[in-house]
Amino acid sequence: MSTLFAETALLPAGWHRNVVLHYDEAGTLVAVRPDADPADHPRAGGAVLPGVPNLHSHAFQWGLAGRAERGQPDGDSFWSWRSEMYRFLAELDPDAVEAIATALYLEMLEAGYTTVVEFHYLHHAPDGRPYDDRAEMALRLGRAAERTGIRLTLVPVVYEAGGFGQPLAPEQGRFRLTLYEALGLLERLEAAGFAHPLGLGLHSLRAVRSETVRDLVEDRTLLARPRTLHMHVAEQRQEVEECVARLGARPIEWLLEAADVDARWCLVHCTHADAAEVTGLARSGAVVALCPTTEANLGDGIFPFAEYERAGGRWGIGSDSHISVDPVEELRWLEYEQRLVTGHRNVLTAGTSRSTGRALVDGALAGGWSAAADNVGRLEPGGRADLIVLDADHPRRRGRMDDALLDAWIFSGGDSAPAHVMVGGRWVVRERRHVERETLAAAVDPVLARLPR
């Protein structure tokens, strides 16, 4: 049994003083005692709060960040960025993907993410042929998670089409995976003793046939297997227009009607949602994964977050293409986007006296744990010792306590990295640096140096 003393900690019932956390060798919390005697317990060294779940990651795209930031003679868009992404990944082999994921997951931990949901659709070799072991790429992602200590939920993704009613393009051959192949991949991973939670992904309505979506939701045996279902929805205006032309409805509208969406679903982006769709999403109980820095970088648009929150919708955050790997930046921009659209401040907490920082943290944690197929992230008995420690002596946070500390953490800019990060009862970040940073860097830097420029 191990213990940790926190002078202040964010527990499910709110902030508490003088908290002793007791956790076992597996990193499971067995007791959480507020108002306790510090005795000889090791001290956290700052305010303790649960680690942040990252709901949407394409690990390989970390290596692409910053490489597509030049103007195009004919204009630039999500679709031209996608072409650059295809060129980049054409050179990536399993060693490169593992090295990229290792570097990324290390960076996530240092930023305060303790769980990542990997939306995994890079399945095959550059020529589109399956590897001898069809789970090769998935196993490499698992290895990267184990090397760094991050908690992983792997979501193998079905990818069948190059657009509504279109065959896969040659450069999309690496993504090809039918529903039954995806279910077979889950079986292969389980048989291999894959030590991480598994979900199932449907890439999008433009890349997955509508018949496949119906097959999945109508066959209760199939639907019962994955613990969580993730899907890109309505990210781009062009996607919405093509969906209306092909399926006779907007993407969110069609999915809510055809798929009986419920709390097991995580719908990513939902950028172009009208009022009826916002209400339907909130009523469904699904979690919407919002990725503001990627959505801004790609010119996707702005999700009607304030309306969704007022309707009681659940949500979480993701770093997606990893233009930024910082939960604070994602949370800050969720609120700032709404301020820019409405011309008002503290839009998320309008009409109340609540802390906006606290509202953002609470929402990201609650929706994040659910969509990561993992509801044991709270600092309570039966939960996990997955936590971050905020240094209250940071110049921009000095003297702040409780919700005021969260407001300063999110809205004061500058260095937002936590002082320390624990996952499963093990310190993975100390003094803002991963405890294995040098060792991991020595292993992956030679591989990263060979990436296409």
N, C-alpha and C positions, 0 to 999 in steps of 0.2 A: 504494500500500500504506500502511495506517495501523497504528498500534500502540497498545497500552494496557498499562501496568504495574500489576499488583495485588500488594500485599504478601501477600495470601492470597486464594485462589480455590477454589471448590468445583467440581472437575473430575470426570469420570465415575469415576475411581479414588479419589476422596476429596479431602480438603483438601490443597492444596499451597502452598508459600511462593514468593514472588518469581517470579510468573508473568507472562510477556509474551505477550499475545494479538496475533497478526498477522491483519488482515482486509483484504479487497480492497474495491473501490469498490461492489460489490453487497452488502457486509455479510456476506460468507461468510468464515469463519475458514479461513485457509490454514496456520497454524502456531500451536501452543500450547506454550510452552516454560517448564516449571517450573525453579526454581533458576537463574534467569537474572540477568544483570547489569542493573540498572535503567537504566543508561546515561542517555540523554536522552529516554527514552520518557515520554509523558504519564502521569500517575499517576491511578489510579481514585479514590483518596481514601477507601478503605474496603474491606471484604470484598466480593468479587465472587461472585455466584451467578447461575445462569440465571434469566431472567424466568419468571413463573408463568403457565401457560395457564388461561384462564377458559373452562370447557367448556360453559356453558349461560347464554345471555343472551336475554331478550326486551327489546330496547332500549327500546321505547316505554313499558314499564312503569316505567322510571326516573321518568317524569313523574307516576306514580300514587303513588309511595312517600309514606307519611304521610297520604294522603287518605282512608283507609278505617279509621281508628283510633277510631271511636266505637261504643259499644254499640248493639245492635239490640233493639227490644222483644221480638222473638221469638227472640232468640239470634243469634249470629254464627258463621260457618263459612267454609270455602273457597268454598262455593257462593254465599253472600251477597257475599263479596269479589269473586267473578267477575262478579256483576251490576254492582258498582261499576266494575269494569274496563271492562265493555261501555259504560257511560255515558261514561266518560272518553275512550275511543278513538273514540267516535262523532264527535268534533270534529277528529280529527287528519288533516291533509292531508300530502302529501309534504314540504312545507317544514318542518312541525312535527316530523315523524319524523326528518328529517335533522338538525334543530337538537337534538332530544333525544339522538340517537345521538352527535352530536359532543360535547355536554356530558358524556355518559356515558363515552365512550371516553377523553376527556381525564382524567376522574376515575379511570378504571381504570389508566391509565398512571402517574398520580401515586401510586397505591396499590401498584404493582408488578406488575400484570398486563401482559404484553407481547403476548399472543395472546388473541383472543376468538372463541368459536364462537357465531355468531348463529343461533338457532333461529327462523327467519323465517316467520311465518304471517300477518302483516298485509299481504295481497296487494293488496286492491282499495279502491275509494273507499268513503266511509261508507255509500252506498246499496247497496253490494254489486256495483256494476258495475265491470268491469275498466277500468283506465286505458288510454288509447290505446296506450301501450307497457306490455305486461303485466309488464315487468321494472322498472317505475318505482320501486317501493319498494325493491327489491333494489339497484338502482343508487344510490339515495340512501344506503343503508347503506354501500355501497362507497365513496362519496364521503366520508362521515363518517370512515371508517377512514383514507382517504388524507389528509384534512385534519389528523388528529391524529397519524398515524404508527403507530397500533396495527396489529398483524398480525391479519388477519381470515380466518376460515373461515366461509363463508356456507352455511347449510343450509336451503334452501327446503323447506317443510313441507306434506305432503299433509293435507288436512282435508276430510272428506266428510260427517260426520254430527253431529247435535246430542246424541248419546248412543247407547248400544247399541240399534240398530234404530230410531233416531229421526231424522227429517229435521233439517236445519239450522234453527235458529231465525233469525228476521229479523236479529237483532243479530250473528249469526255469519256473515252473508253476506260480510263482508270477508275471511274466512279461507278461503273455498271454493277448493279446488284438488284435482283428481283426480291420480292417479299419473301419467297420461300428460301432463297439463298441467304437472306439476312437472318431468317429464323435458324437456318442451318449453321450460320456463323455463331449465333448465340449458343447453340448446342456444342459446337466445337470449343468455344471458350470455357463453357461450364465444365466440359470433360477435361480440359487442360488445367482445371483448378484455378481459373482466373479469379484473382482475389479482390475484385472490385464489383460494385453494383452495375447491372446492365439494364439498359433501356432499349428502345427501338425508335429509329428516326424515319420519317418520310420527308424527302428533301423539300419538296414544294409541289403544288398542284401543277406547275409547268413541267416538273421532272418526274412525276409519278402519275401513272394513269388513274383516272377517276375510278375505273373498275377495280384497281388494286386497293384503293381506299375503302371501297364498299366491301370487297372481300374480307378485309381485315376487320371492319367493324361488325359485319354480319356473322362472322364465325367466332363465337364466344370462346372457343377453345384457343384460337390464335390470339385473341385479344387479351386473354388471361395471362399470357406468358411474360411479356415485358412489364417491368414495374412502372415505367413511365414512357410516354409517347411524345416525341418532339417533332416539330415541323416548322419550316419557314412559311410565312403567310403574308401576302400583300405588302411585300417590301418595296416594290417599284410600281409607278403608275402604269407603265407598259404592261406589267404582269396583270394588273387589274383589268385593263382594257382587253387583253387577249383572253382572259378567263371569261369575261362577259360574252365575248364573241364565240368562244368554244363551248362553254358550259351553261351559258344563259344566266349567270349570276356572278356577283363579285366573289373573290376568293373566300373571305371570312363568311359571307352570307351562305355560300354553297357548303362550306365545311360544317357550319353550325347546323344546317339542315340535314346533310347527308351522313354525318359521322357521329351524331349523338355525343358531341364533345362534353367531357366532364372533367373532374378535378385531376385525373391522371394525365391530362394533356398539358404540354407546354408549347405554346404557339409563339414563334420568334418573330419579332419586329411588329407585325400588324400595323405598319406605318399608316396605310391608307384605309382607315376604318371610318365609316360614316356613323351617325348617331345611333341608328338601329343596331349596327354591328357592335358598337361599344357596349350598349346595354346587353346584347346577347352574350358577348364575351364575359361580362361581369356575372351574369346569371348562370353561366355554364360551370363556373368554379375553376376553369382552366387558369393556368399561370401564363402571363404574357412576359416573355424574356425581352427586355429592352437593352439596346446596345448603343447609347447615344453617340459615342465617339466614332464608331464605325458607320453608323447611319449618317452622321454629318460628313464624314470623309467621302462616302460614296454618293452623297447627294440624294439619299433616299427620301428625306422628308421628316416630319415631326409627328409622332404619335400623339393623339389627343389624351394625354396622360391625366390632366386635371379632371376631365369629364369621366374618365375611367375610374379614377380614385373615388370620385363622388358617388359613382354607381356601385361601389364596394368591390371593385375588381382586384384580383391578386396579381402580383408582378414580382419580377426579380431582375437582376442585371447580368450582363455578360460582356466580355471584351471582344468576342467575335473574331475580327481580323487582326486584333492586337496592335492597332494604331496607337493605342494607349493600353497599358496594363496597370490600371490603378482604379480600385473601386471608388475612391473618393471622387475622381474625375467623372466617372459614370454617374454617380449620385448627384454631384453638383450640376452637371449638365441636364439631367432630367428636370430639375427645378428651373435652371436658367432658360432652357428652351421655352418653358411655359411663360416665363417673365417676358421674353422677347415677343412672344405671340400675343399676350394679353395686355402688356404694358403695366402690369402690376407686380408687386413683390410678394414673396411668401405665398405663392399660389397654392401649393399643396396643402397648406394649413389655413387658408383663407376662412374667415368667419370664426376662428377659434383662437385660443391663446397658446396653442401647442408649439413646441419647438419643431422647426422644419427639419433640422438635422436628425432629431430623434424619429420623426415620422418617416424619413427616408431610410434610416437604418432598420427600423422595425419592419417596414414593408419589404425591403430587400432580403432580410433574414427569413421572414415567414414564408414568402413565396419561393425563395431560393431553396430552402430545405425540402419543401414539397416536391419541386420539379427535379431535384437531384435524387429522387427516390430515397430520401433520407430525412426522416422527421426526428432525428435524435441530436440535433445541433444545439439545443438549448442547454444552458448551464444549470442543470438540475439532475437529480439522481436518475440513472438510466441513460442520460445524455453522454456526450463525449467530451473529453478534455481537449477540445479544439477551440483555441482562443487567441486573441491578439491583445497586446498590452500597449496602451497609448501613454507616452511619456508626458505627464502633466507639467514637467519643467521646460518643455519646448517653448521657445520665446513667444510663439503665437498662441500658446495655450496656457501659459503660466497663470495660475490662480483660478482657472475655470474648473468647474465641477459638474458632474452629471450631464444633463441635457445641454447645458452651456458649453461643456467640453466637446460634445458632438457637433454643435453648431460651429465652434472654432475649428474643429478638425476638418469639416467639410467645406466651410465657406471662407477660411482665412488664407487659402492658397499656400504656395510654398511646399516644403517637404511634408508629405502626409504619411510617409512610411511608418508603420508601427515600430516600437522599440524592440519588441520580442514577439515571436509567433510560436505557438504550440499546436501540434497535431497529434491526436491519439496519445496524449500524455508525454510526448517527446518534444523538446525544444528543437525546432528546425531553423529558427531565425533568432539570433542573439545580437543585440546592439546593431540592428538594421541589416545584418549580413547573414546569409544562409550559412549554417555551420559547416557545410561541405562545399562552399563556393569554390575554393581554390582547386580542390580535388576534381569536382565536376567540370570546372572550366578546362582543366588540363586534358580531360577526356574528350570533351566535345569541341573545343576550339579548333583543333586541326580539321575536323569534319566541316564545321561551319565555314572555315576559310576556303573550302572548295565549292561553296554554293555559287550559283550563277550570279554575276554582277549586273 
